[in-house]
Amino acid sequence: MKLDDDIHNYYENLVLERIEKLGLHKDKDDDFIADLSCLTLNQCPARYIRFEVDMAFYISTSEKQQMEMNVAEAMEKALKYLNSDDAKKKAV
């Protein structure tokens, strides 16, 4: 069973925007970006939407800023982990 192709977590967009803002897509391979995305998203609450335009009408500026801060903090933790010796040992 499939719900709908359009349903997705709004945080996914914010994570991708943050990756681009930090330029990580230029320096890191696809596996690193995928791991980073998963680790970051797992720290953020899910916010499912069907259409991007829905968020424009139902989210305040302060709420969007808070979501962006959530992503920034979660990604910082994920990056620290992925760049740590523990993560490197598990990859071997």
ZALUMLO-418667 format. One record per residue: x, y, z of N, C-alpha, C in turn; residue in one letter; residue number from 1. Coordinates in Angstrom, 3 decimals. Example, Ala and Ser with C-alpha at 12.3 -4.5 7.8 and 13.67 -1.06 7.14 Angstrom:
BEGIN
((13.190, -5.690, 7.800), (12.300, -4.500, 7.800), (13.200, -3.300, 7.800), "a", 1) ((12.850, -2.250, 7.080), (13.670, -1.060, 7.140), (12.900, 0.030, 7.870), "s", 2) 
% end
This chain:
BEGIN
((0.839, -1.184, 0.000), (0.000, 0.000, 0.000), (0.884, 1.247, 0.000), "m", 1) ((0.469, 2.209, -0.744), (1.206, 3.458, -0.833), (0.245, 4.606, -0.560), "k", 2) ((0.656, 5.517, 0.290), (-0.220, 6.646, 0.609), (-0.335, 7.611, -0.558), "l", 3) ((0.789, 8.220, -0.910), (0.768, 9.236, -1.952), (2.205, 9.645, -2.254), "d", 4) ((2.522, 9.872, -3.499), (3.866, 10.297, -3.872), (4.201, 11.693, -3.353), "d", 5) ((3.175, 12.501, -3.124), (3.400, 13.883, -2.718), (3.661, 14.045, -1.228), "d", 6) ((3.311, 13.069, -0.413), (3.472, 13.195, 1.030), (4.946, 13.054, 1.389), "i", 7) ((5.457, 14.043, 2.102), (6.837, 13.986, 2.550), (7.026, 14.837, 3.800), "h", 8) ((8.134, 14.638, 4.452), (8.475, 15.367, 5.663), (9.093, 16.708, 5.251), "n", 9) ((8.523, 17.793, 5.702), (9.017, 19.119, 5.352), (10.468, 19.313, 5.778), "y", 10) ((10.864, 18.643, 6.858), (12.243, 18.754, 7.321), (13.244, 18.262, 6.274), "y", 11) ((12.823, 17.380, 5.380), (13.721, 16.908, 4.318), (14.220, 18.089, 3.490), "e", 12) ((13.320, 18.999, 3.158), (13.700, 20.187, 2.383), (14.698, 21.046, 3.153), "n", 13) ((14.437, 21.210, 4.452), (15.319, 22.035, 5.264), (16.708, 21.415, 5.391), "l", 14) ((16.764, 20.091, 5.479), (18.053, 19.403, 5.553), (18.826, 19.600, 4.253), "v", 15) ((18.168, 19.428, 3.133), (18.835, 19.624, 1.839), (19.318, 21.064, 1.667), "l", 16) ((18.507, 22.019, 2.101), (18.911, 23.426, 2.030), (20.157, 23.675, 2.877), "e", 17) ((20.195, 23.064, 4.064), (21.339, 23.244, 4.965), (22.604, 22.617, 4.367), "r", 18) ((22.457, 21.450, 3.766), (23.595, 20.793, 3.118), (24.174, 21.690, 2.027), "i", 19) ((23.308, 22.283, 1.235), (23.768, 23.182, 0.173), (24.393, 24.443, 0.752), "e", 20) ((23.764, 24.991, 1.793), (24.281, 26.209, 2.414), (25.694, 25.996, 2.946), "k", 21) ((25.952, 24.813, 3.516), (27.270, 24.501, 4.054), (28.251, 24.022, 2.975), "l", 22) ((27.758, 23.800, 1.772), (28.606, 23.341, 0.671), (29.039, 21.894, 0.802), "g", 23) ((28.353, 21.131, 1.627), (28.740, 19.738, 1.854), (28.557, 18.871, 0.618), "l", 24) ((27.602, 19.210, -0.223), (27.363, 18.439, -1.442), (28.537, 18.528, -2.420), "h", 25) ((29.407, 19.511, -2.219), (30.587, 19.667, -3.079), (31.766, 18.836, -2.584), "k", 26) ((31.838, 18.665, -1.261), (32.999, 18.017, -0.652), (32.796, 16.544, -0.314), "d", 27) ((31.562, 16.140, -0.086), (31.280, 14.799, 0.430), (30.620, 13.929, -0.637), "k", 28) ((30.812, 12.618, -0.508), (30.185, 11.704, -1.468), (28.722, 11.434, -1.101), "d", 29) ((28.031, 10.747, -1.985), (26.597, 10.497, -1.807), (26.298, 9.688, -0.551), "d", 30) ((27.163, 8.737, -0.216), (26.948, 7.931, 0.987), (27.032, 8.781, 2.248), "d", 31) ((27.997, 9.671, 2.288), (28.132, 10.564, 3.446), (26.899, 11.453, 3.570), "f", 32) ((26.454, 12.024, 2.467), (25.276, 12.903, 2.476), (24.036, 12.127, 2.911), "i", 33) ((23.886, 10.905, 2.454), (22.739, 10.080, 2.850), (22.777, 9.790, 4.346), "a", 34) ((23.951, 9.407, 4.849), (24.089, 9.152, 6.286), (23.817, 10.414, 7.094), "d", 35) ((24.368, 11.516, 6.652), (24.162, 12.796, 7.326), (22.683, 13.165, 7.347), "l", 36) ((22.015, 12.984, 6.232), (20.583, 13.304, 6.145), (19.771, 12.451, 7.110), "s", 37) ((20.050, 11.164, 7.142), (19.315, 10.266, 8.042), (19.548, 10.626, 9.503), "c", 38) ((20.809, 10.826, 9.868), (21.111, 11.169, 11.255), (20.480, 12.499, 11.662), "l", 39) ((20.479, 13.441, 10.761), (19.871, 14.744, 11.051), (18.363, 14.629, 11.173), "t", 40) ((17.735, 13.972, 10.218), (16.270, 13.843, 10.238), (15.773, 13.055, 11.441), "l", 41) ((16.537, 12.073, 11.887), (16.125, 11.278, 13.043), (16.112, 12.086, 14.333), "n", 42) ((16.776, 13.218, 14.347), (16.782, 14.084, 15.526), (15.679, 15.142, 15.487), "q", 43) ((15.034, 15.282, 14.353), (14.009, 16.316, 14.173), (12.617, 15.696, 14.199), "c", 44) ((11.637, 16.463, 14.663), (10.269, 15.935, 14.621), (9.779, 15.866, 13.171), "p", 45) ((8.910, 14.937, 12.908), (8.344, 14.830, 11.554), (7.287, 15.910, 11.368), "a", 46) ((7.268, 16.485, 10.196), (6.271, 17.501, 9.844), (5.831, 17.195, 8.419), "r", 47) ((4.832, 16.335, 8.301), (4.421, 15.861, 6.983), (3.517, 16.853, 6.284), "y", 48) ((3.799, 17.006, 5.010), (2.990, 17.884, 4.164), (2.751, 17.184, 2.838), "i", 49) ((1.799, 17.697, 2.140), (1.531, 17.174, 0.796), (2.059, 18.123, -0.261), "r", 50) ((1.836, 19.399, -0.062), (2.275, 20.411, -1.021), (3.089, 21.477, -0.301), "f", 51) ((4.156, 21.937, -0.943), (5.013, 22.966, -0.353), (4.233, 24.234, -0.022), "e", 52) ((3.282, 24.571, -0.849), (2.510, 25.787, -0.648), (1.735, 25.740, 0.667), "v", 53) ((1.415, 24.549, 1.150), (0.710, 24.418, 2.426), (1.503, 25.050, 3.563), "d", 54) ((2.805, 24.879, 3.546), (3.641, 25.423, 4.604), (3.652, 26.942, 4.579), "m", 55) ((3.549, 27.526, 3.425), (3.553, 28.981, 3.316), (2.357, 29.597, 4.039), "a", 56) ((1.245, 28.888, 4.041), (0.041, 29.418, 4.660), (-0.095, 29.046, 6.130), "f", 57) ((0.518, 27.967, 6.556), (0.258, 27.443, 7.892), (1.434, 27.522, 8.849), "y", 58) ((2.497, 28.188, 8.470), (3.657, 28.291, 9.347), (4.050, 29.753, 9.500), "i", 59) ((4.333, 30.141, 10.729), (4.761, 31.520, 10.983), (6.262, 31.640, 10.721), "s", 60) ((6.708, 32.857, 10.592), (8.126, 33.105, 10.369), (8.951, 32.576, 11.531), "t", 61) ((8.486, 32.794, 12.743), (9.243, 32.329, 13.912), (9.276, 30.805, 13.975), "s", 62) ((8.194, 30.147, 13.572), (8.183, 28.682, 13.563), (9.153, 28.134, 12.518), "e", 63) ((9.202, 28.775, 11.361), (10.151, 28.338, 10.319), (11.580, 28.535, 10.791), "k", 64) ((11.854, 29.654, 11.436), (13.197, 29.900, 11.963), (13.572, 28.844, 13.004), "q", 65) ((12.604, 28.459, 13.839), (12.869, 27.428, 14.839), (13.177, 26.090, 14.171), "q", 66) ((12.449, 25.771, 13.116), (12.697, 24.535, 12.383), (14.091, 24.556, 11.764), "m", 67) ((14.493, 25.688, 11.217), (15.821, 25.817, 10.629), (16.906, 25.675, 11.694), "e", 68) ((16.652, 26.219, 12.897), (17.603, 26.059, 14.001), (17.677, 24.602, 14.445), "m", 69) ((16.532, 23.915, 14.468), (16.514, 22.498, 14.816), (17.409, 21.702, 13.859), "n", 70) ((17.287, 22.005, 12.577), (18.092, 21.310, 11.567), (19.569, 21.640, 11.747), "v", 71) ((19.883, 22.899, 11.975), (21.281, 23.300, 12.132), (21.916, 22.581, 13.324), "a", 72) ((21.218, 22.524, 14.447), (21.741, 21.858, 15.634), (21.864, 20.351, 15.414), "e", 73) ((20.846, 19.751, 14.809), (20.869, 18.310, 14.563), (21.984, 17.945, 13.590), "a", 74) ((22.177, 18.779, 12.573), (23.214, 18.486, 11.588), (24.603, 18.655, 12.198), "m", 75) ((24.764, 19.618, 13.066), (26.054, 19.803, 13.736), (26.406, 18.547, 14.543), "e", 76) ((25.444, 18.005, 15.265), (25.666, 16.768, 16.026), (25.985, 15.602, 15.094), "k", 77) ((25.245, 15.509, 14.011), (25.455, 14.416, 13.051), (26.844, 14.516, 12.419), "a", 78) ((27.260, 15.715, 12.069), (28.587, 15.910, 11.484), (29.686, 15.536, 12.472), "l", 79) ((29.509, 15.922, 13.730), (30.494, 15.561, 14.747), (30.610, 14.049, 14.852), "k", 80) ((29.461, 13.380, 14.829), (29.499, 11.921, 14.916), (30.171, 11.312, 13.681), "y", 81) ((29.754, 11.725, 12.508), (30.308, 11.136, 11.279), (31.803, 11.391, 11.130), "l", 82) ((32.266, 12.489, 11.670), (33.683, 12.807, 11.590), (34.482, 12.260, 12.771), "n", 83) ((33.801, 11.603, 13.702), (34.469, 11.069, 14.888), (35.178, 9.754, 14.590), "s", 84) ((36.069, 9.379, 15.471), (36.778, 8.109, 15.339), (35.826, 6.924, 15.461), "d", 85) ((34.795, 7.048, 16.300), (33.828, 5.952, 16.475), (33.140, 5.604, 15.163), "d", 86) ((32.713, 6.610, 14.439), (32.031, 6.384, 13.173), (32.995, 5.775, 12.146), "a", 87) ((34.219, 6.230, 12.147), (35.215, 5.722, 11.199), (35.545, 4.257, 11.472), "k", 88) ((35.573, 3.886, 12.755), (35.853, 2.494, 13.127), (34.720, 1.571, 12.677), "k", 89) ((33.474, 2.035, 12.802), (32.312, 1.235, 12.409), (32.260, 1.035, 10.902), "k", 90) ((32.795, 1.984, 10.168), (32.767, 1.913, 8.702), (33.754, 0.869, 8.157), "a", 91) ((34.713, 0.521, 8.949), (35.757, -0.425, 8.492), (35.286, -1.841, 8.559), "v", 92) 
% end
